């Protein structure tokens, strides 16, 4: 899950969340207020995020892939629902 900006982000945790003992992990990669920086640097947070992304189980979430050159068309199709996707990857 990713977000940017100051809008509220919701994540429903019903159904199988508790019974399957699912785990949420997060890492703040961007800027963190100085009072909350603690022991982790921006680099260590980025390294953690990249390490977590290496989990092969995440590949099941990718529902499609398109080249960067087709991004305007892909975005139109995603936003209109013509291209259903859970997580659509863009190749640069």
PDB file of N, CA, C and O in Angstrom:
ATOM      1  N   UNK A   1       0.847  -1.159   0.000  1.00  0.00           N
ATOM      2  CA  UNK A   1       0.000   0.000   0.000  1.00  0.00           C
ATOM      3  C   UNK A   1       0.900   1.231   0.000  1.00  0.00           C
ATOM      4  O   UNK A   1       1.891   1.299   0.726  1.00  0.00           O
ATOM      5  N   UNK A   2       0.541   2.168  -0.805  1.00  0.00           N
ATOM      6  CA  UNK A   2       1.352   3.364  -0.899  1.00  0.00           C
ATOM      7  C   UNK A   2       0.446   4.579  -0.995  1.00  0.00           C
ATOM      8  O   UNK A   2      -0.652   4.504  -1.548  1.00  0.00           O
ATOM      9  N   UNK A   3       0.902   5.676  -0.464  1.00  0.00           N
ATOM     10  CA  UNK A   3       0.139   6.917  -0.586  1.00  0.00           C
ATOM     11  C   UNK A   3       1.079   8.093  -0.520  1.00  0.00           C
ATOM     12  O   UNK A   3       2.219   7.990  -0.066  1.00  0.00           O
ATOM     13  N   UNK A   4       0.567   9.213  -0.985  1.00  0.00           N
ATOM     14  CA  UNK A   4       1.349  10.429  -1.009  1.00  0.00           C
ATOM     15  C   UNK A   4       0.419  11.588  -0.696  1.00  0.00           C
ATOM     16  O   UNK A   4      -0.728  11.606  -1.142  1.00  0.00           O
ATOM     17  N   UNK A   5       0.894  12.525   0.044  1.00  0.00           N
ATOM     18  CA  UNK A   5       0.084  13.703   0.311  1.00  0.00           C
ATOM     19  C   UNK A   5      -0.500  13.709   1.701  1.00  0.00           C
ATOM     20  O   UNK A   5       0.001  13.045   2.608  1.00  0.00           O
ATOM     21  N   UNK A   6      -1.574  14.474   1.857  1.00  0.00           N
ATOM     22  CA  UNK A   6      -2.152  14.645   3.185  1.00  0.00           C
ATOM     23  C   UNK A   6      -3.579  14.112   3.292  1.00  0.00           C
ATOM     24  O   UNK A   6      -4.293  14.444   4.239  1.00  0.00           O
ATOM     25  N   UNK A   7      -3.998  13.298   2.338  1.00  0.00           N
ATOM     26  CA  UNK A   7      -5.332  12.717   2.391  1.00  0.00           C
ATOM     27  C   UNK A   7      -5.338  11.485   3.298  1.00  0.00           C
ATOM     28  O   UNK A   7      -4.335  10.780   3.416  1.00  0.00           O
ATOM     29  N   UNK A   8      -6.478  11.240   3.932  1.00  0.00           N
ATOM     30  CA  UNK A   8      -6.632  10.062   4.778  1.00  0.00           C
ATOM     31  C   UNK A   8      -6.659   8.811   3.906  1.00  0.00           C
ATOM     32  O   UNK A   8      -7.270   8.807   2.838  1.00  0.00           O
ATOM     33  N   UNK A   9      -5.998   7.754   4.360  1.00  0.00           N
ATOM     34  CA  UNK A   9      -5.971   6.482   3.653  1.00  0.00           C
ATOM     35  C   UNK A   9      -6.606   5.437   4.558  1.00  0.00           C
ATOM     36  O   UNK A   9      -6.217   5.297   5.717  1.00  0.00           O
ATOM     37  N   UNK A  10      -7.583   4.703   4.032  1.00  0.00           N
ATOM     38  CA  UNK A  10      -8.233   3.667   4.835  1.00  0.00           C
ATOM     39  C   UNK A  10      -7.839   2.292   4.321  1.00  0.00           C
ATOM     40  O   UNK A  10      -7.571   2.103   3.134  1.00  0.00           O
ATOM     41  N   UNK A  11      -7.809   1.352   5.228  1.00  0.00           N
ATOM     42  CA  UNK A  11      -7.465  -0.023   4.898  1.00  0.00           C
ATOM     43  C   UNK A  11      -8.394  -0.937   5.682  1.00  0.00           C
ATOM     44  O   UNK A  11      -8.247  -1.064   6.897  1.00  0.00           O
ATOM     45  N   UNK A  12      -9.353  -1.580   5.009  1.00  0.00           N
ATOM     46  CA  UNK A  12     -10.259  -2.480   5.716  1.00  0.00           C
ATOM     47  C   UNK A  12      -9.518  -3.728   6.206  1.00  0.00           C
ATOM     48  O   UNK A  12      -8.791  -4.364   5.442  1.00  0.00           O
ATOM     49  N   UNK A  13      -9.703  -4.068   7.463  1.00  0.00           N
ATOM     50  CA  UNK A  13      -8.988  -5.205   8.052  1.00  0.00           C
ATOM     51  C   UNK A  13      -9.947  -6.285   8.543  1.00  0.00           C
ATOM     52  O   UNK A  13      -9.632  -7.001   9.494  1.00  0.00           O
ATOM     53  N   UNK A  14     -11.087  -6.409   7.925  1.00  0.00           N
ATOM     54  CA  UNK A  14     -12.060  -7.406   8.344  1.00  0.00           C
ATOM     55  C   UNK A  14     -11.762  -8.777   7.789  1.00  0.00           C
ATOM     56  O   UNK A  14     -10.646  -9.073   7.362  1.00  0.00           O
ATOM     57  N   UNK A  15     -12.774  -9.598   7.804  1.00  0.00           N
ATOM     58  CA  UNK A  15     -12.773 -10.950   7.248  1.00  0.00           C
ATOM     59  C   UNK A  15     -11.588 -11.781   7.744  1.00  0.00           C
ATOM     60  O   UNK A  15     -11.521 -12.110   8.928  1.00  0.00           O
ATOM     61  N   UNK A  16     -10.661 -12.119   6.860  1.00  0.00           N
ATOM     62  CA  UNK A  16      -9.599 -13.068   7.193  1.00  0.00           C
ATOM     63  C   UNK A  16      -8.419 -12.452   7.923  1.00  0.00           C
ATOM     64  O   UNK A  16      -7.471 -13.162   8.256  1.00  0.00           O
ATOM     65  N   UNK A  17      -8.450 -11.160   8.178  1.00  0.00           N
ATOM     66  CA  UNK A  17      -7.277 -10.521   8.769  1.00  0.00           C
ATOM     67  C   UNK A  17      -6.868 -11.170  10.079  1.00  0.00           C
ATOM     68  O   UNK A  17      -5.697 -11.499  10.269  1.00  0.00           O
ATOM     69  N   UNK A  18      -7.817 -11.359  10.984  1.00  0.00           N
ATOM     70  CA  UNK A  18      -7.477 -11.946  12.286  1.00  0.00           C
ATOM     71  C   UNK A  18      -7.348 -13.464  12.214  1.00  0.00           C
ATOM     72  O   UNK A  18      -6.396 -14.031  12.751  1.00  0.00           O
ATOM     73  N   UNK A  19      -8.292 -14.122  11.559  1.00  0.00           N
ATOM     74  CA  UNK A  19      -8.271 -15.588  11.541  1.00  0.00           C
ATOM     75  C   UNK A  19      -7.057 -16.151  10.815  1.00  0.00           C
ATOM     76  O   UNK A  19      -6.579 -17.228  11.171  1.00  0.00           O
ATOM     77  N   UNK A  20      -6.551 -15.456   9.816  1.00  0.00           N
ATOM     78  CA  UNK A  20      -5.366 -15.933   9.098  1.00  0.00           C
ATOM     79  C   UNK A  20      -4.083 -15.347   9.669  1.00  0.00           C
ATOM     80  O   UNK A  20      -2.997 -15.605   9.151  1.00  0.00           O
ATOM     81  N   UNK A  21      -4.205 -14.554  10.741  1.00  0.00           N
ATOM     82  CA  UNK A  21      -3.060 -13.954  11.421  1.00  0.00           C
ATOM     83  C   UNK A  21      -2.155 -13.187  10.457  1.00  0.00           C
ATOM     84  O   UNK A  21      -0.932 -13.320  10.486  1.00  0.00           O
ATOM     85  N   UNK A  22      -2.789 -12.382   9.601  1.00  0.00           N
ATOM     86  CA  UNK A  22      -2.034 -11.574   8.653  1.00  0.00           C
ATOM     87  C   UNK A  22      -1.245 -10.505   9.406  1.00  0.00           C
ATOM     88  O   UNK A  22      -1.650 -10.069  10.484  1.00  0.00           O
ATOM     89  N   UNK A  23      -0.139 -10.097   8.842  1.00  0.00           N
ATOM     90  CA  UNK A  23       0.747  -9.129   9.481  1.00  0.00           C
ATOM     91  C   UNK A  23       0.886  -7.906   8.575  1.00  0.00           C
ATOM     92  O   UNK A  23       1.038  -8.031   7.360  1.00  0.00           O
ATOM     93  N   UNK A  24       0.832  -6.733   9.181  1.00  0.00           N
ATOM     94  CA  UNK A  24       1.090  -5.489   8.461  1.00  0.00           C
ATOM     95  C   UNK A  24       2.494  -5.019   8.791  1.00  0.00           C
ATOM     96  O   UNK A  24       2.890  -4.991   9.956  1.00  0.00           O
ATOM     97  N   UNK A  25       3.241  -4.653   7.772  1.00  0.00           N
ATOM     98  CA  UNK A  25       4.564  -4.069   7.975  1.00  0.00           C
ATOM     99  C   UNK A  25       4.602  -2.778   7.191  1.00  0.00           C
ATOM    100  O   UNK A  25       4.053  -2.689   6.092  1.00  0.00           O
ATOM    101  N   UNK A  26       5.241  -1.793   7.750  1.00  0.00           N
ATOM    102  CA  UNK A  26       5.315  -0.527   7.038  1.00  0.00           C
ATOM    103  C   UNK A  26       6.677   0.100   7.235  1.00  0.00           C
ATOM    104  O   UNK A  26       7.398  -0.196   8.187  1.00  0.00           O
ATOM    105  N   UNK A  27       7.005   0.978   6.299  1.00  0.00           N
ATOM    106  CA  UNK A  27       8.246   1.712   6.394  1.00  0.00           C
ATOM    107  C   UNK A  27       8.019   3.090   5.804  1.00  0.00           C
ATOM    108  O   UNK A  27       7.508   3.210   4.690  1.00  0.00           O
ATOM    109  N   UNK A  28       8.385   4.114   6.521  1.00  0.00           N
ATOM    110  CA  UNK A  28       8.295   5.492   6.037  1.00  0.00           C
ATOM    111  C   UNK A  28       9.577   5.780   5.278  1.00  0.00           C
ATOM    112  O   UNK A  28      10.642   5.879   5.887  1.00  0.00           O
ATOM    113  N   UNK A  29       9.497   5.917   3.961  1.00  0.00           N
ATOM    114  CA  UNK A  29      10.691   6.122   3.153  1.00  0.00           C
ATOM    115  C   UNK A  29      10.982   7.603   2.960  1.00  0.00           C
ATOM    116  O   UNK A  29      12.146   7.987   2.853  1.00  0.00           O
ATOM    117  N   UNK A  30       9.967   8.429   2.915  1.00  0.00           N
ATOM    118  CA  UNK A  30      10.149   9.863   2.674  1.00  0.00           C
ATOM    119  C   UNK A  30      10.636  10.594   3.905  1.00  0.00           C
ATOM    120  O   UNK A  30      11.267  10.006   4.783  1.00  0.00           O
ATOM    121  N   UNK A  31      10.346  11.856   3.962  1.00  0.00           N
ATOM    122  CA  UNK A  31      10.794  12.706   5.066  1.00  0.00           C
ATOM    123  C   UNK A  31       9.984  12.425   6.326  1.00  0.00           C
ATOM    124  O   UNK A  31       8.765  12.264   6.274  1.00  0.00           O
ATOM    125  N   UNK A  32      10.670  12.371   7.441  1.00  0.00           N
ATOM    126  CA  UNK A  32      10.051  12.166   8.746  1.00  0.00           C
ATOM    127  C   UNK A  32      10.417  13.372   9.605  1.00  0.00           C
ATOM    128  O   UNK A  32      11.542  13.868   9.542  1.00  0.00           O
ATOM    129  N   UNK A  33       9.471  13.837  10.398  1.00  0.00           N
ATOM    130  CA  UNK A  33       9.733  14.985  11.263  1.00  0.00           C
ATOM    131  C   UNK A  33      10.965  14.718  12.127  1.00  0.00           C
ATOM    132  O   UNK A  33      11.135  13.602  12.618  1.00  0.00           O
ATOM    133  N   UNK A  34      11.829  15.721  12.324  1.00  0.00           N
ATOM    134  CA  UNK A  34      13.049  15.524  13.118  1.00  0.00           C
ATOM    135  C   UNK A  34      12.781  14.915  14.488  1.00  0.00           C
ATOM    136  O   UNK A  34      13.573  14.101  14.963  1.00  0.00           O
ATOM    137  N   UNK A  35      11.695  15.288  15.122  1.00  0.00           N
ATOM    138  CA  UNK A  35      11.397  14.755  16.455  1.00  0.00           C
ATOM    139  C   UNK A  35      11.043  13.275  16.427  1.00  0.00           C
ATOM    140  O   UNK A  35      11.024  12.625  17.472  1.00  0.00           O
ATOM    141  N   UNK A  36      10.760  12.729  15.231  1.00  0.00           N
ATOM    142  CA  UNK A  36      10.358  11.327  15.129  1.00  0.00           C
ATOM    143  C   UNK A  36      11.367  10.484  14.364  1.00  0.00           C
ATOM    144  O   UNK A  36      11.096   9.320  14.069  1.00  0.00           O
ATOM    145  N   UNK A  37      12.513  11.043  14.042  1.00  0.00           N
ATOM    146  CA  UNK A  37      13.491  10.317  13.230  1.00  0.00           C
ATOM    147  C   UNK A  37      14.149   9.167  13.971  1.00  0.00           C
ATOM    148  O   UNK A  37      14.427   8.127  13.373  1.00  0.00           O
ATOM    149  N   UNK A  38      14.399   9.330  15.241  1.00  0.00           N
ATOM    150  CA  UNK A  38      14.971   8.233  16.018  1.00  0.00           C
ATOM    151  C   UNK A  38      16.245   7.685  15.444  1.00  0.00           C
ATOM    152  O   UNK A  38      17.130   8.442  15.043  1.00  0.00           O
ATOM    153  N   UNK A  39      16.346   6.388  15.399  1.00  0.00           N
ATOM    154  CA  UNK A  39      17.599   5.735  15.009  1.00  0.00           C
ATOM    155  C   UNK A  39      17.709   5.410  13.527  1.00  0.00           C
ATOM    156  O   UNK A  39      18.761   4.961  13.072  1.00  0.00           O
ATOM    157  N   UNK A  40      16.640   5.628  12.766  1.00  0.00           N
ATOM    158  CA  UNK A  40      16.664   5.233  11.353  1.00  0.00           C
ATOM    159  C   UNK A  40      16.876   6.432  10.443  1.00  0.00           C
ATOM    160  O   UNK A  40      16.260   7.482  10.623  1.00  0.00           O
ATOM    161  N   UNK A  41      17.750   6.261   9.468  1.00  0.00           N
ATOM    162  CA  UNK A  41      18.000   7.295   8.472  1.00  0.00           C
ATOM    163  C   UNK A  41      17.078   7.047   7.274  1.00  0.00           C
ATOM    164  O   UNK A  41      16.432   6.003   7.180  1.00  0.00           O
ATOM    165  N   UNK A  42      17.029   8.010   6.372  1.00  0.00           N
ATOM    166  CA  UNK A  42      16.234   7.811   5.154  1.00  0.00           C
ATOM    167  C   UNK A  42      16.755   6.586   4.402  1.00  0.00           C
ATOM    168  O   UNK A  42      15.974   5.792   3.877  1.00  0.00           O
ATOM    169  N   UNK A  43      18.061   6.444   4.355  1.00  0.00           N
ATOM    170  CA  UNK A  43      18.661   5.290   3.661  1.00  0.00           C
ATOM    171  C   UNK A  43      18.248   3.965   4.304  1.00  0.00           C
ATOM    172  O   UNK A  43      17.904   3.019   3.595  1.00  0.00           O
ATOM    173  N   UNK A  44      18.278   3.885   5.634  1.00  0.00           N
ATOM    174  CA  UNK A  44      17.922   2.618   6.288  1.00  0.00           C
ATOM    175  C   UNK A  44      16.440   2.297   6.078  1.00  0.00           C
ATOM    176  O   UNK A  44      16.070   1.129   5.961  1.00  0.00           O
ATOM    177  N   UNK A  45      15.588   3.334   6.029  1.00  0.00           N
ATOM    178  CA  UNK A  45      14.162   3.095   5.779  1.00  0.00           C
ATOM    179  C   UNK A  45      13.944   2.602   4.349  1.00  0.00           C
ATOM    180  O   UNK A  45      13.141   1.698   4.115  1.00  0.00           O
ATOM    181  N   UNK A  46      14.659   3.196   3.397  1.00  0.00           N
ATOM    182  CA  UNK A  46      14.554   2.762   2.007  1.00  0.00           C
ATOM    183  C   UNK A  46      15.069   1.335   1.851  1.00  0.00           C
ATOM    184  O   UNK A  46      14.453   0.529   1.153  1.00  0.00           O
ATOM    185  N   UNK A  47      16.195   1.015   2.494  1.00  0.00           N
ATOM    186  CA  UNK A  47      16.737  -0.342   2.424  1.00  0.00           C
ATOM    187  C   UNK A  47      15.745  -1.360   2.983  1.00  0.00           C
ATOM    188  O   UNK A  47      15.586  -2.442   2.417  1.00  0.00           O
ATOM    189  N   UNK A  48      15.082  -1.026   4.078  1.00  0.00           N
ATOM    190  CA  UNK A  48      14.080  -1.924   4.649  1.00  0.00           C
ATOM    191  C   UNK A  48      12.924  -2.117   3.680  1.00  0.00           C
ATOM    192  O   UNK A  48      12.486  -3.247   3.465  1.00  0.00           O
ATOM    193  N   UNK A  49      12.425  -1.044   3.096  1.00  0.00           N
ATOM    194  CA  UNK A  49      11.308  -1.136   2.152  1.00  0.00           C
ATOM    195  C   UNK A  49      11.690  -2.017   0.963  1.00  0.00           C
ATOM    196  O   UNK A  49      10.901  -2.867   0.552  1.00  0.00           O
ATOM    197  N   UNK A  50      12.881  -1.830   0.408  1.00  0.00           N
ATOM    198  CA  UNK A  50      13.321  -2.637  -0.727  1.00  0.00           C
ATOM    199  C   UNK A  50      13.503  -4.100  -0.337  1.00  0.00           C
ATOM    200  O   UNK A  50      13.188  -4.994  -1.123  1.00  0.00           O
ATOM    201  N   UNK A  51      14.005  -4.348   0.861  1.00  0.00           N
ATOM    202  CA  UNK A  51      14.158  -5.718   1.351  1.00  0.00           C
ATOM    203  C   UNK A  51      12.797  -6.411   1.459  1.00  0.00           C
ATOM    204  O   UNK A  51      12.648  -7.562   1.048  1.00  0.00           O
ATOM    205  N   UNK A  52      11.811  -5.709   2.011  1.00  0.00           N
ATOM    206  CA  UNK A  52      10.475  -6.287   2.160  1.00  0.00           C
ATOM    207  C   UNK A  52       9.831  -6.575   0.807  1.00  0.00           C
ATOM    208  O   UNK A  52       9.053  -7.520   0.681  1.00  0.00           O
ATOM    209  N   UNK A  53      10.147  -5.770  -0.200  1.00  0.00           N
ATOM    210  CA  UNK A  53       9.584  -5.970  -1.533  1.00  0.00           C
ATOM    211  C   UNK A  53      10.159  -7.192  -2.240  1.00  0.00           C
ATOM    212  O   UNK A  53       9.609  -7.621  -3.255  1.00  0.00           O
ATOM    213  N   UNK A  54      11.241  -7.760  -1.737  1.00  0.00           N
ATOM    214  CA  UNK A  54      11.854  -8.942  -2.357  1.00  0.00           C
ATOM    215  C   UNK A  54      11.076 -10.226  -2.083  1.00  0.00           C
ATOM    216  O   UNK A  54      11.387 -11.269  -2.659  1.00  0.00           O
ATOM    217  N   UNK A  55      10.083 -10.167  -1.225  1.00  0.00           N
ATOM    218  CA  UNK A  55       9.285 -11.345  -0.891  1.00  0.00           C
ATOM    219  C   UNK A  55       8.522 -11.812  -2.124  1.00  0.00           C
ATOM    220  O   UNK A  55       7.709 -11.066  -2.669  1.00  0.00           O
ATOM    221  N   UNK A  56       8.781 -13.055  -2.574  1.00  0.00           N
ATOM    222  CA  UNK A  56       8.134 -13.602  -3.768  1.00  0.00           C
ATOM    223  C   UNK A  56       6.612 -13.651  -3.650  1.00  0.00           C
ATOM    224  O   UNK A  56       5.920 -13.651  -4.668  1.00  0.00           O
ATOM    225  N   UNK A  57       6.085 -13.693  -2.443  1.00  0.00           N
ATOM    226  CA  UNK A  57       4.631 -13.741  -2.260  1.00  0.00           C
ATOM    227  C   UNK A  57       3.968 -12.490  -2.834  1.00  0.00           C
ATOM    228  O   UNK A  57       2.802 -12.536  -3.224  1.00  0.00           O
ATOM    229  N   UNK A  58       4.689 -11.385  -2.889  1.00  0.00           N
ATOM    230  CA  UNK A  58       4.120 -10.142  -3.416  1.00  0.00           C
ATOM    231  C   UNK A  58       3.866 -10.205  -4.916  1.00  0.00           C
ATOM    232  O   UNK A  58       3.048  -9.446  -5.436  1.00  0.00           O
ATOM    233  N   UNK A  59       4.561 -11.106  -5.622  1.00  0.00           N
ATOM    234  CA  UNK A  59       4.361 -11.230  -7.066  1.00  0.00           C
ATOM    235  C   UNK A  59       2.915 -11.610  -7.396  1.00  0.00           C
ATOM    236  O   UNK A  59       2.431 -11.289  -8.481  1.00  0.00           O
ATOM    237  N   UNK A  60       2.229 -12.278  -6.489  1.00  0.00           N
ATOM    238  CA  UNK A  60       0.833 -12.663  -6.717  1.00  0.00           C
ATOM    239  C   UNK A  60      -0.090 -11.460  -6.778  1.00  0.00           C
ATOM    240  O   UNK A  60      -1.202 -11.553  -7.299  1.00  0.00           O
ATOM    241  N   UNK A  61       0.364 -10.327  -6.247  1.00  0.00           N
ATOM    242  CA  UNK A  61      -0.460  -9.122  -6.244  1.00  0.00           C
ATOM    243  C   UNK A  61      -0.407  -8.369  -7.575  1.00  0.00           C
ATOM    244  O   UNK A  61      -1.275  -7.541  -7.852  1.00  0.00           O
ATOM    245  N   UNK A  62       0.608  -8.650  -8.402  1.00  0.00           N
ATOM    246  CA  UNK A  62       0.766  -7.951  -9.677  1.00  0.00           C
ATOM    247  C   UNK A  62      -0.227  -8.541 -10.669  1.00  0.00           C
ATOM    248  O   UNK A  62      -0.155  -9.722 -11.008  1.00  0.00           O
ATOM    249  N   UNK A  63      -1.156  -7.707 -11.131  1.00  0.00           N
ATOM    250  CA  UNK A  63      -2.195  -8.200 -12.027  1.00  0.00           C
ATOM    251  C   UNK A  63      -1.942  -7.821 -13.482  1.00  0.00           C
ATOM    252  O   UNK A  63      -2.714  -8.206 -14.360  1.00  0.00           O
ATOM    253  N   UNK A  64      -0.885  -7.079 -13.748  1.00  0.00           N
ATOM    254  CA  UNK A  64      -0.573  -6.719 -15.121  1.00  0.00           C
ATOM    255  C   UNK A  64       0.664  -5.854 -15.183  1.00  0.00           C
ATOM    256  O   UNK A  64       1.181  -5.400 -14.162  1.00  0.00           O
ATOM    257  N   UNK A  65       1.134  -5.632 -16.412  1.00  0.00           N
ATOM    258  CA  UNK A  65       2.353  -4.851 -16.605  1.00  0.00           C
ATOM    259  C   UNK A  65       2.278  -4.164 -17.964  1.00  0.00           C
ATOM    260  O   UNK A  65       1.781  -4.738 -18.933  1.00  0.00           O
ATOM    261  N   UNK A  66       2.774  -2.936 -18.026  1.00  0.00           N
ATOM    262  CA  UNK A  66       2.771  -2.175 -19.279  1.00  0.00           C
ATOM    263  C   UNK A  66       4.048  -1.355 -19.377  1.00  0.00           C
ATOM    264  O   UNK A  66       4.637  -0.992 -18.359  1.00  0.00           O
ATOM    265  N   UNK A  67       4.483  -1.059 -20.618  1.00  0.00           N
ATOM    266  CA  UNK A  67       5.652  -0.190 -20.776  1.00  0.00           C
ATOM    267  C   UNK A  67       5.296   1.258 -20.457  1.00  0.00           C
ATOM    268  O   UNK A  67       4.145   1.669 -20.604  1.00  0.00           O
ATOM    269  N   UNK A  68       6.277   2.016 -20.026  1.00  0.00           N
ATOM    270  CA  UNK A  68       6.093   3.410 -19.641  1.00  0.00           C
ATOM    271  C   UNK A  68       5.457   4.235 -20.766  1.00  0.00           C
ATOM    272  O   UNK A  68       4.649   5.127 -20.506  1.00  0.00           O
ATOM    273  N   UNK A  69       5.820   3.938 -21.993  1.00  0.00           N
ATOM    274  CA  UNK A  69       5.329   4.709 -23.138  1.00  0.00           C
ATOM    275  C   UNK A  69       3.807   4.676 -23.252  1.00  0.00           C
ATOM    276  O   UNK A  69       3.214   5.580 -23.840  1.00  0.00           O
ATOM    277  N   UNK A  70       3.169   3.645 -22.696  1.00  0.00           N
ATOM    278  CA  UNK A  70       1.709   3.521 -22.796  1.00  0.00           C
ATOM    279  C   UNK A  70       0.996   4.033 -21.539  1.00  0.00           C
ATOM    280  O   UNK A  70      -0.205   3.820 -21.378  1.00  0.00           O
ATOM    281  N   UNK A  71       1.735   4.709 -20.648  1.00  0.00           N
ATOM    282  CA  UNK A  71       1.172   5.137 -19.371  1.00  0.00           C
ATOM    283  C   UNK A  71      -0.104   5.971 -19.498  1.00  0.00           C
ATOM    284  O   UNK A  71      -1.049   5.713 -18.752  1.00  0.00           O
ATOM    285  N   UNK A  72      -0.188   6.959 -20.401  1.00  0.00           N
ATOM    286  CA  UNK A  72      -1.447   7.722 -20.491  1.00  0.00           C
ATOM    287  C   UNK A  72      -2.656   6.837 -20.795  1.00  0.00           C
ATOM    288  O   UNK A  72      -3.708   6.995 -20.176  1.00  0.00           O
ATOM    289  N   UNK A  73      -2.518   5.920 -21.730  1.00  0.00           N
ATOM    290  CA  UNK A  73      -3.617   5.003 -22.065  1.00  0.00           C
ATOM    291  C   UNK A  73      -3.922   4.061 -20.907  1.00  0.00           C
ATOM    292  O   UNK A  73      -5.086   3.824 -20.584  1.00  0.00           O
ATOM    293  N   UNK A  74      -2.882   3.529 -20.289  1.00  0.00           N
ATOM    294  CA  UNK A  74      -3.066   2.618 -19.153  1.00  0.00           C
ATOM    295  C   UNK A  74      -3.788   3.325 -18.013  1.00  0.00           C
ATOM    296  O   UNK A  74      -4.703   2.755 -17.417  1.00  0.00           O
ATOM    297  N   UNK A  75      -3.391   4.560 -17.700  1.00  0.00           N
ATOM    298  CA  UNK A  75      -4.043   5.304 -16.617  1.00  0.00           C
ATOM    299  C   UNK A  75      -5.512   5.551 -16.928  1.00  0.00           C
ATOM    300  O   UNK A  75      -6.353   5.435 -16.037  1.00  0.00           O
ATOM    301  N   UNK A  76      -5.840   5.889 -18.176  1.00  0.00           N
ATOM    302  CA  UNK A  76      -7.240   6.066 -18.566  1.00  0.00           C
ATOM    303  C   UNK A  76      -8.023   4.780 -18.373  1.00  0.00           C
ATOM    304  O   UNK A  76      -9.136   4.791 -17.848  1.00  0.00           O
ATOM    305  N   UNK A  77      -7.430   3.669 -18.802  1.00  0.00           N
ATOM    306  CA  UNK A  77      -8.106   2.377 -18.676  1.00  0.00           C
ATOM    307  C   UNK A  77      -8.258   1.930 -17.231  1.00  0.00           C
ATOM    308  O   UNK A  77      -9.278   1.347 -16.864  1.00  0.00           O
ATOM    309  N   UNK A  78      -7.251   2.199 -16.409  1.00  0.00           N
ATOM    310  CA  UNK A  78      -7.348   1.855 -14.989  1.00  0.00           C
ATOM    311  C   UNK A  78      -8.421   2.685 -14.294  1.00  0.00           C
ATOM    312  O   UNK A  78      -9.221   2.153 -13.525  1.00  0.00           O
ATOM    313  N   UNK A  79      -8.436   3.995 -14.567  1.00  0.00           N
ATOM    314  CA  UNK A  79      -9.390   4.873 -13.881  1.00  0.00           C
ATOM    315  C   UNK A  79     -10.823   4.652 -14.339  1.00  0.00           C
ATOM    316  O   UNK A  79     -11.757   4.889 -13.573  1.00  0.00           O
ATOM    317  N   UNK A  80     -11.015   4.199 -15.581  1.00  0.00           N
ATOM    318  CA  UNK A  80     -12.371   3.948 -16.074  1.00  0.00           C
ATOM    319  C   UNK A  80     -12.870   2.555 -15.715  1.00  0.00           C
ATOM    320  O   UNK A  80     -14.062   2.273 -15.831  1.00  0.00           O
ATOM    321  N   UNK A  81     -11.968   1.686 -15.282  1.00  0.00           N
ATOM    322  CA  UNK A  81     -12.344   0.308 -14.973  1.00  0.00           C
ATOM    323  C   UNK A  81     -12.243  -0.624 -16.161  1.00  0.00           C
ATOM    324  O   UNK A  81     -12.511  -1.818 -16.031  1.00  0.00           O
ATOM    325  N   UNK A  82     -11.855  -0.096 -17.335  1.00  0.00           N
ATOM    326  CA  UNK A  82     -11.694  -0.931 -18.517  1.00  0.00           C
ATOM    327  C   UNK A  82     -10.549  -1.929 -18.339  1.00  0.00           C
ATOM    328  O   UNK A  82     -10.538  -2.993 -18.959  1.00  0.00           O
ATOM    329  N   UNK A  83      -9.598  -1.574 -17.494  1.00  0.00           N
ATOM    330  CA  UNK A  83      -8.474  -2.455 -17.183  1.00  0.00           C
ATOM    331  C   UNK A  83      -8.516  -2.740 -15.686  1.00  0.00           C
ATOM    332  O   UNK A  83      -7.976  -1.974 -14.888  1.00  0.00           O
ATOM    333  N   UNK A  84      -9.169  -3.858 -15.300  1.00  0.00           N
ATOM    334  CA  UNK A  84      -9.233  -4.166 -13.869  1.00  0.00           C
ATOM    335  C   UNK A  84      -7.857  -4.591 -13.365  1.00  0.00           C
ATOM    336  O   UNK A  84      -7.166  -5.377 -14.013  1.00  0.00           O
ATOM    337  N   UNK A  85      -7.472  -4.073 -12.221  1.00  0.00           N
ATOM    338  CA  UNK A  85      -6.144  -4.395 -11.720  1.00  0.00           C
ATOM    339  C   UNK A  85      -6.094  -4.223 -10.213  1.00  0.00           C
ATOM    340  O   UNK A  85      -6.702  -3.311  -9.653  1.00  0.00           O
ATOM    341  N   UNK A  86      -5.366  -5.105  -9.575  1.00  0.00           N
ATOM    342  CA  UNK A  86      -5.066  -4.948  -8.161  1.00  0.00           C
ATOM    343  C   UNK A  86      -3.814  -4.082  -8.025  1.00  0.00           C
ATOM    344  O   UNK A  86      -3.797  -3.102  -7.280  1.00  0.00           O
ATOM    345  N   UNK A  87      -2.770  -4.465  -8.759  1.00  0.00           N
ATOM    346  CA  UNK A  87      -1.515  -3.708  -8.763  1.00  0.00           C
ATOM    347  C   UNK A  87      -0.914  -3.850 -10.157  1.00  0.00           C
ATOM    348  O   UNK A  87      -0.426  -4.919 -10.524  1.00  0.00           O
ATOM    349  N   UNK A  88      -0.952  -2.787 -10.917  1.00  0.00           N
ATOM    350  CA  UNK A  88      -0.465  -2.816 -12.298  1.00  0.00           C
ATOM    351  C   UNK A  88       0.934  -2.198 -12.329  1.00  0.00           C
ATOM    352  O   UNK A  88       1.128  -1.054 -11.918  1.00  0.00           O
ATOM    353  N   UNK A  89       1.889  -2.958 -12.814  1.00  0.00           N
ATOM    354  CA  UNK A  89       3.297  -2.525 -12.820  1.00  0.00           C
ATOM    355  C   UNK A  89       3.617  -1.790 -14.123  1.00  0.00           C
ATOM    356  O   UNK A  89       3.160  -2.174 -15.199  1.00  0.00           O
ATOM    357  N   UNK A  90       4.415  -0.719 -14.000  1.00  0.00           N
ATOM    358  CA  UNK A  90       4.883   0.030 -15.169  1.00  0.00           C
ATOM    359  C   UNK A  90       6.378  -0.212 -15.317  1.00  0.00           C
ATOM    360  O   UNK A  90       7.150   0.005 -14.383  1.00  0.00           O
ATOM    361  N   UNK A  91       6.782  -0.669 -16.519  1.00  0.00           N
ATOM    362  CA  UNK A  91       8.205  -0.903 -16.821  1.00  0.00           C
ATOM    363  C   UNK A  91       8.821   0.365 -17.384  1.00  0.00           C
ATOM    364  O   UNK A  91       8.354   0.895 -18.392  1.00  0.00           O
ATOM    365  N   UNK A  92       9.865   0.848 -16.734  1.00  0.00           N
ATOM    366  CA  UNK A  92      10.561   2.043 -17.220  1.00  0.00           C
ATOM    367  C   UNK A  92      11.665   1.659 -18.167  1.00  0.00           C
ATOM    368  O   UNK A  92      12.367   2.530 -18.682  1.00  0.00           O
TER     369      UNK A  92
END
